[in-house]
Amino acid sequence: MLPTHPKIKVWLDLSTAFALAAEAGAHRVQMALHHRRQRGYRVRRAGHESPMWTVCAKLLRAELHRYGAKARLARYLGLPRQRLRDYLSGRLRLPDAEITLRLLHWLAEYRAGRDLSL
């Protein structure tokens, strides 16, 4: 294994996780195409319908084990703590694109040793 720079290692870890999630998602899409499509608007839910978000939430939960970390992250995002809980473990909601990007930015900075929520 080749040595990598610590700043790049975080992004390599994320890209590996997202590649695995993309493979799982592609398989899920392939299986869904075999079924009859539904008509009308259908809300996407967290869980098996969004494998990339499931991997991202798992990575975030792994970093939020310290006391008060979830509350600080929710304050940084400008969200209620309950909404953050719904995103990460409740499987009730999916965050919008802006919140997702801010979560990924926070995760990358946190793994690099800088906690933006302080």
N, C-alpha and C positions, 0 to 999 in steps of 0.2 A: 504494500500500500504506500502510495506517495504521500509525503508530508504536505499539508495544506495550511494556508494562512488562517489564523483563527477567525478573522472577519468573513472569510469565504466559507468556512466550515458550517456556519449557521445556515447560510443559504443552500449549501449542498444538502444538509439534513432536511431542510424544508422541501427542496425539490425532489428528494427521494420519497418523502412521505406523500407529496402530491402526485408523483408518478404512480405510486401504488394505488392511491385513491382513484386516479384517472383510469387505471386498468379495471378496477372494480366497477367504476361507473360505466365504462364502455360495455362491460359484460351485462350490466343491469339494463342498459339501453337496448342491447341486442335482444335480451329476453323480453323486454317490453314491446319491441316491434312485432313479436309473434302474436301478441294479443290485439284484440280489436281496439282501435282508438276511441276514446270518449269524445263526445261533442261538448262544446262549451268551455268555460273558463274553469280551471282547476288550480287551487293553491298548492304550491310546492311545500312539503313539510320536511322538517329535519328527520334524519334517520336514513333509511335505505334509499330514499329518493334523492338524497344529496350526499353522496359518499365523500366528496372533497371537503364539505363543511364538517362532516363527522371527524375526519382526520385532523382538521384544523382545530376543532373544539377539544379533541384529545390532547393535542400538543399544548394548547392553552391551559387546560386543567392541570397538566403535569407541572406547569410553572407557577400555578396559583395555590400552592399548598401552604404557604406561610400565612400566619394570622394577619388578617386585615388586607391581604393582597387583592382579593376580589373587590372589596369596598374602594380601595384606592384606584383600581382599574376602572371601575364604574364611574368614579368621580372624574377621572381623566377623560373618559369617553362622553361625559355629560349625560349619563343614563342612570335610572334608578338601579339599585343593586338587584332587585327582583328581576328586572328585564335582562340583566347580564346573566343571572342564574338561568332564566328561561332559554337564553341563547346557548349556554354551555352545557347544561345538564338536563333541563326540563324537556327538551325535544318538542317544545310547543311552537317556537318561533325560529325564523331565520333572520339574521341581521341584513340590513340593506348593504349596498356596495361600499358606501363611505365608511360605515362602521366596520365592515370586514377588512377593508384596507388599513384602517387605524389599528385594528386588533393585530394584523400581521406586522405592521410597523412596530407596535409595542413589543411583540414577541421577539422580533429580530433585535431590537435595541436591548431588551431585557437579557437575552442570551449573550449579547456582547458586553454585558456588565453595566449597562446604563438603564436605570429604571425611570421611565418618563412620568410615571404616576406619582412620584414623590414631590 
